[in-house]
Amino acid sequence: MTLLTIFYTVLFYIATGVFAIGLVLKIRSYARAPAPLKIATTPAPVTNTGVGLRMAREVVFFESLFKSSKWTWVFGWTFHFALLLVVLRHLRYFQEPVWLPVVLIQPFGTYAGFALVAALGGLWARRWLVDRVRYISTPSDHLMLALLISIGLTGLAMRFVAHTDIVAVKVFMLGLMRFDWQPVPADPVLLVHLALVAGLMIVFPISKLLHAPGLFFSPTRNQADNAREVRHVSAWAAALDKRP
Amino acid sequence: MATAAFDTPKLKSYPVIPLVQVGAMSHLKPFVANAPIQTALGFPGELVDDWQDKAIAKMGELLGKYRSLQVYMDACVHCGACSDKCHYFLGTGDPKNMPVARQDLMRKVYRRYFTFAGKHFPRLVGAVDLTREVLDEWYSYFNQCSECRRCSVFCPYGIDTAEVTMAAREIMASVGMGQKYSNEIIGKVHRIGNNLGIPGPALENTLEGLEEDTKDDTGLDIKFPLNVKGAEVLLITPSADFFSEPHVESLIGYAKVFHAAGISWTLSSHASEAGNFGMFIGNYEQMRNISMRVREAALELGVKRIVVGECGHAWRVAYSFWNTLIGPFDYLDPRYPVPQHICEVTDDLIQRGALSFDKDANDDRIITFHDSCNVARASRMGNMPGGQFVIPRRIITSVANHFHDMAPQTIHEGTFCCGGGGGLLTDDLMELRVKGALPRMEALKNVVDDHGVNFMATICAICKAQFTKVLPYYGFNMSMVGGVHQLVSKAIRLGDK
C-alpha cells in the first residue's frame, strides 16, 4: 500500500469519526439543555403536528429566510438543494448495487453541480457587495465559501474537464466501508477534492455548519404555542417551586 | 452625555436601509445601577474584582440552563437575513445594532472560552477575550436592544436576539454592572408592589378620584374596586394605567366594560403591576418573584379569573410564562383561559352581543393600530394563531367607523417596536428612543398622508409612554397615541342599551 493510500484511508476514518462523534456530542448537549420557558416566535402552531409542519417548511423551503431576503433565499436555497442532489448522486460510490433512485437522479445531480457553484458565487458576492454583510463576515465565513466552491469546482473538473477513474474511486470507497483497503487513485484533482471533503467533515461539528442540527433545537421554532393550556416546567425551574 | 443634542432622523416616504456607520451609537449607554439598587436585588453593588472569571462562569451556567442560548451561539451563519430588520439599526445605521452583530458581541466571547475553534484559532473565527473594552461594549449595545423579537421572525434558524440580550444583561448584573432604570424599578415592585412605587393608600385615593370623574362624565356609579375579596375577576394592569396619560383612559374603558357586562372585578394593591422588568434583565428568579405577587393576590382575594390590562411585555410574561412561573391555576374557573387579556374579554362580550356601542362617538378619529412587539411575536389572544392581530382590530372596528392599517410589512408579526421597550424607556437613552422609533414613524406618516389618520391605538403601556414622548420629535401631536380601551370607553353604551 502506498503512503498516499494510507494517508487518505486514515484521513477518511478520522474525518468520519470527528464528524459523527462531534455531531452526536453536540446534539446530545442541545437535547440535554433545558428550555425553561415557552418562547415560540408567534404566530406559532398550537399543536405538535403544526410544529412539525412549521419545521418542515423551514427545512424544505427556508420559509423565514424567504420572508427576510429574496436574494439570500434564492442563492441559499439553490445551494442547499443542489448540494442535496449532488450528495445523492455521489451515493453511487458507496453502494453496490446502486439504488434505483440514485440511478435516476444522476443527470440532475450533474446540473446541480453547476447550480451549486453558481449559488455559492452569489452568496460570496453578497459578502463583498452588501455593506452590512461585509461588516459581519469573518475570515472563517470566507474560508467556508472557498472550501465549498473548491469542492464544487474540483468535482465539476473531474466530470467535464479531465475525467478521473471513477471505477477506481468506487473501489477505494467501498474498501473503506468494508475495511478491505484499496489504493486511492493518484489523480491530483481527485486528491484535492477528497481532502477538501474530509476537511469539511472535520470542521462540521466545530463551525457554523452546526446550523443544520441547531434549527431542530431552536425553541422559537420547535415549540407549540400552548402555554396557557399545558404547564411547561423544566427541571431546574421546578426546583424553585419546592423552595419555601 | 445622556442628554446631549442629536438630530432627529428625517422621515422618508419609503423605507431606506441605511449604510453602515461604524460607531454611530457607541457613545450611548444607560446609567449603571448604584450599589443600593444592585444589592436590593441580591446583585453585587459594583463591578467585582474577579468580574472576568465570574462573567465567564455565569455564561457557562446560562449555556447549561437555556437551550436557546446554547443553540443560538452556535447556529448563526452570518447570512445577514436579520441585518436590516432591527429598528435601532434602521434608525441609527450603527452596525452593532444589526441583530447578528449584537449577538456576535457575545458570540465572539463564547467562541473564545467555550469552543475548540475559538480557543485555538481565535482570529479565524473572530473570537476575543472578555476585556474591559468588550464588557463596556456589551453594556452599551445590549442596552440598545428592546427584546422585540423582530429579528427572530426573519432568522432562518429562529435565533432570537432577545434571548442573547437577556443573557448578557443577566451576566452583567451578576458581576455588578446592572442597569439603573430596570433594577431600580424591580426594587420598587418588591418593596411596594408596582413599578411606579404607588403605595396602597395613594392607589386607593386615585381610584376614588377616578370614580368621581367617571360619575361626572357618565352620571353612573362605575366602580374601580381595590382589594375586594370574592370578586370574580382580578385585573392585573400596568401601574402607568393609574397615573399616566393616555393610559388612564384605557383603565376607565376596562371599568366601563366590566360595569356594562355586570362582571364583578377588583384590583389588588399587593399585585398592582402587570409589567415585569425581571424579564428585561433576563433574570428568571426576579421574574418569578414579581409574578408570584399575582398568585398571592389571586389566592388572597379568592377570585375566579385573572385578566391582564393593556401591556406588551407584561402580556408576554403573563401569557407565555405565568403558567410555568406561578401555575398551576387549578384554583380558578376552568371555563376561562388563564390569564385572559382584557381585549379577549371585551371582544368575547362584543361577539356575544353583550355590549353595544355608539360608533359615531369616535367619528372625530381616523384610527390606525400599532401592534406591540411582544404581543405580536411572543403571545396570542383567542383560540387561533394570529388572534393577537385580529382581536384588537375587531374591537376597534366595533367601536369606531374609521380604521386604516399601516403598511403590511410594518404590522402583525413584522411590526416595529415603538423604540422604548425592553427596559429602555429611560431619559438617558432618549437619542436611541427617538431614532429607534423611525421605522414606525415612517409607516405612520404614510397613513397620515394617505388617509388622514389622527389616532394610533395600541395596547402597551410602554408604547403609549414612548410615543407620547417621541411623536413630537417627528412633528406629530403627542395626543395621537392612546389605548384600544380608550376608544371602547368613548363609544360604549352604559345602562341605556
Chai-1 contact restraints between the chains, C-beta under 6 A:
chainA,res_idxA,chainB,res_idxB,connection_type,confidence,min_distance_angstrom,max_distance_angstrom,comment,restraint_id
A,Y30,B,V71,contact,1.0,0.0,6.0,A-B,restraint_1
A,A33,B,R67,contact,1.0,0.0,6.0,A-B,restraint_2
A,A33,B,Q70,contact,1.0,0.0,6.0,A-B,restraint_3
A,A35,B,R67,contact,1.0,0.0,6.0,A-B,restraint_4
A,L37,B,F321,contact,1.0,0.0,6.0,A-B,restraint_5
A,K38,B,S320,contact,1.0,0.0,6.0,A-B,restraint_6
A,T41,B,S152,contact,1.0,0.0,6.0,A-B,restraint_7
A,T41,B,V153,contact,1.0,0.0,6.0,A-B,restraint_8
A,T41,B,R377,contact,1.0,0.0,6.0,A-B,restraint_9
A,T42,B,R377,contact,1.0,0.0,6.0,A-B,restraint_10
A,T42,B,R380,contact,1.0,0.0,6.0,A-B,restraint_11
A,P43,B,P385,contact,1.0,0.0,6.0,A-B,restraint_12
A,P43,B,G386,contact,1.0,0.0,6.0,A-B,restraint_13
A,F62,B,P156,contact,1.0,0.0,6.0,A-B,restraint_14
A,S64,B,F154,contact,1.0,0.0,6.0,A-B,restraint_15
A,S64,B,P156,contact,1.0,0.0,6.0,A-B,restraint_16
A,L65,B,A81,contact,1.0,0.0,6.0,A-B,restraint_17
A,L65,B,P156,contact,1.0,0.0,6.0,A-B,restraint_18
A,K67,B,F154,contact,1.0,0.0,6.0,A-B,restraint_19
A,S68,B,A81,contact,1.0,0.0,6.0,A-B,restraint_20
A,S68,B,F154,contact,1.0,0.0,6.0,A-B,restraint_21
A,S69,B,A81,contact,1.0,0.0,6.0,A-B,restraint_22
A,T72,B,C79,contact,1.0,0.0,6.0,A-B,restraint_23
A,T72,B,A81,contact,1.0,0.0,6.0,A-B,restraint_24
A,D131,B,L19,contact,1.0,0.0,6.0,A-B,restraint_25
A,D131,B,V20,contact,1.0,0.0,6.0,A-B,restraint_26
A,R132,B,V20,contact,1.0,0.0,6.0,A-B,restraint_27
A,R132,B,G80,contact,1.0,0.0,6.0,A-B,restraint_28
A,R132,B,S83,contact,1.0,0.0,6.0,A-B,restraint_29
A,V133,B,G80,contact,1.0,0.0,6.0,A-B,restraint_30
A,Y135,B,V20,contact,1.0,0.0,6.0,A-B,restraint_31
A,Y135,B,P95,contact,1.0,0.0,6.0,A-B,restraint_32
A,I136,B,H78,contact,1.0,0.0,6.0,A-B,restraint_33
A,I136,B,V100,contact,1.0,0.0,6.0,A-B,restraint_34
A,I136,B,A101,contact,1.0,0.0,6.0,A-B,restraint_35
A,S137,B,H78,contact,1.0,0.0,6.0,A-B,restraint_36
A,T138,B,G126,contact,1.0,0.0,6.0,A-B,restraint_37
A,P139,B,L124,contact,1.0,0.0,6.0,A-B,restraint_38
A,S140,B,L124,contact,1.0,0.0,6.0,A-B,restraint_39
A,S140,B,V125,contact,1.0,0.0,6.0,A-B,restraint_40
A,D141,B,H78,contact,1.0,0.0,6.0,A-B,restraint_41
A,I206,B,F116,contact,1.0,0.0,6.0,A-B,restraint_42
A,I206,B,A117,contact,1.0,0.0,6.0,A-B,restraint_43
A,K208,B,V77,contact,1.0,0.0,6.0,A-B,restraint_44
A,L210,B,D74,contact,1.0,0.0,6.0,A-B,restraint_45
A,H211,B,A75,contact,1.0,0.0,6.0,A-B,restraint_46
A,H211,B,V77,contact,1.0,0.0,6.0,A-B,restraint_47
A,H211,B,Y157,contact,1.0,0.0,6.0,A-B,restraint_48
A,G214,B,V71,contact,1.0,0.0,6.0,A-B,restraint_49
A,G214,B,D74,contact,1.0,0.0,6.0,A-B,restraint_50
A,G214,B,A75,contact,1.0,0.0,6.0,A-B,restraint_51
A,G214,B,Y157,contact,1.0,0.0,6.0,A-B,restraint_52
A,L215,B,Y157,contact,1.0,0.0,6.0,A-B,restraint_53
A,F217,B,V71,contact,1.0,0.0,6.0,A-B,restraint_54
A,S218,B,V71,contact,1.0,0.0,6.0,A-B,restraint_55
A,S218,B,Y157,contact,1.0,0.0,6.0,A-B,restraint_56
A,S218,B,G158,contact,1.0,0.0,6.0,A-B,restraint_57
A,P219,B,S68,contact,1.0,0.0,6.0,A-B,restraint_58
A,T220,B,S152,contact,1.0,0.0,6.0,A-B,restraint_59
A,T220,B,G158,contact,1.0,0.0,6.0,A-B,restraint_60
A,T220,B,D160,contact,1.0,0.0,6.0,A-B,restraint_61
A,R221,B,G158,contact,1.0,0.0,6.0,A-B,restraint_62
A,D225,B,R380,contact,1.0,0.0,6.0,A-B,restraint_63
A,A227,B,S320,contact,1.0,0.0,6.0,A-B,restraint_64
A,A227,B,N323,contact,1.0,0.0,6.0,A-B,restraint_65
A,R228,B,P337,contact,1.0,0.0,6.0,A-B,restraint_66
A,R231,B,N323,contact,1.0,0.0,6.0,A-B,restraint_67
A,R231,B,G327,contact,1.0,0.0,6.0,A-B,restraint_68
A,R231,B,P328,contact,1.0,0.0,6.0,A-B,restraint_69
A,H232,B,T324,contact,1.0,0.0,6.0,A-B,restraint_70
A,V233,B,T324,contact,1.0,0.0,6.0,A-B,restraint_71
